[in-house]
Amino acid sequence: MSGNYRGKPKQIELVLDRGEIFRRVAYEMIDVQCEGGRERMPQCQALLYLLWKLAIGGDQDAARLLEDFRKLYPASAADPVDIVFTLSEADERL
């Protein structure tokens, strides 16, 4: 008798969810050069940072994409977006 008596090993099928692959890549930490030096952040945060800079610079496509992201992922009550100023009566007279 010759050959592999156990037979060919069975292949393990690895099934990955596309959403899981996206999340793994999106939250992978990378180093980004910012105004204050290098900063470590998830790739998805770096992408939004870049889009923000492009939109501020006048890129209409980047601004539109940021608006789409804002609509898809609205701020929660824990992360307020609006800034509220309280004025005293003296401030109001100015």
NORDAFEN-V757942 format. One record per backbone hydrogen bond with DSSP energy under -0.5 kcal/mol. NH is the residue of the N-H (numbers start at 1). CO is the residue of the C=O. If there is no record, write none. Layout:
NH	CO
NH	CO
This chain:
5	3
7	4
13	11
14	12
15	13
16	14
21	17
22	18
23	19
24	20
25	21
26	22
27	23
28	25
30	41
32	39
34	32
34	37
37	34
39	32
41	30
41	39
43	28
44	26
46	42
47	43
48	44
49	45
50	46
51	47
52	48
53	49
54	50
55	51
56	52
57	53
58	55
59	54
60	58
63	59
64	60
65	61
66	62
67	63
68	64
69	65
70	66
71	67
72	68
73	69
79	76
85	83
87	85
92	88
93	89
94	90
94	91
